[in-house]
Amino acid sequence: MNPLLFVHVPKTAGTSFRFGASAYFGDGSICLDYGPESMETSDVVKKWMGEIPDPWSFFQEMKYENRKMLSGHFNAIRYVPVFGLENTVTILRDPIQRVVSEYKHFSRHNRYKGAFRSFYSKPSFTNRQLKIFRGLSWPALGFVGLTERYDESLQLLNKKFGLEIPYLAENLGREKLEEKYDIPQDELEELRILNAGEITLYKKAVSQFEWRVLLSRRGERFVAGSIFSQSNKRIRGCAIPEQNNEAVVLRVKVDGAYKGEVLANEYRADLRANGAGRGGFVGFSIDISGFAMGATLECEVAETGQPLVNSPWVIRGED
């Protein structure tokens, strides 16, 4: 098994996952990168990922030392090109609840004395989950779990990678992960505006998680896929199969009417560079020249009915 990359989004139960992984893999099996000033950061990370980062040399030494996972607070693009999208996992949390939890953490452990509104208004604390995955297609990650459904997430992750990481509860500000903080309505509205992009991401992640659960129960394969963009009268995206290397067949509907199927076997250099499955031959494109502006295009896995992220897509006029 290749080493896993765990992108530890702050206040998402990541510490619980890291401790569980360490208990399963063994002491010294996990590399840590929590910043150059952190005492937790591993020496091998400081050696290779300092002022002039050399991710490849770091990855080779990590494998030589038989390390099983890297965990830390970092932007995913820092390590994904060497670990690969398929081996990258993370846990996401309701954006508003995550901000409150982070504020309470800063107040308890970092001696933050400011008001909550002052904290969540700072650009560095808005859309944090969105920023951590900037430059990557997050739907193509190997696994995306949810804090609110941590136990279920852990079971699904273990099943996918053939692991037995135990459930541990560490560094929790509340007794139960699913408990919600009460927030005054005026602050709640401000938080929704400030974190609108991240809220959209989270809703899409929840939808895909639901499909992962359903398909797991059916014994069917999950597909990591998304519509990316529209240009030059074509809609483009990717569909990455998890359980085998067969190209995914996608069913296309426009305004609810079946329009045919497309095979996701086109080469995507950016996905290949970040270690996507099938050597990057997971892309697709759909000719939309015959469809009216404002029409709604749906793209789903033909085998299971699983919709891709960003489906349905409203066809817009050319820029």
Secondary structure by P-SEA (a helix, b strand, c coil): ccbbbbbcccccaaaaaaaaaaaaaccccbbbbcccccccccccccccccccccaaaaaaaaaaaccccccccccccccccccccccccccccaaaaaaaaaaaaaaccccccccaaaaaacccccaaaaaaacccccccccbbbbccaaaaaaaaaaaaacccbbbbbcccccccccbbbbbcaaaaaaaaaaaaaaaaaaaaaaaaaaaaaaaaaacbbbbbccccccccccccccccccccccbbbbbbbcccccccccccccccaaaaaaccccccccccccccccccccbbbbbcccccccccccccbbbbccc
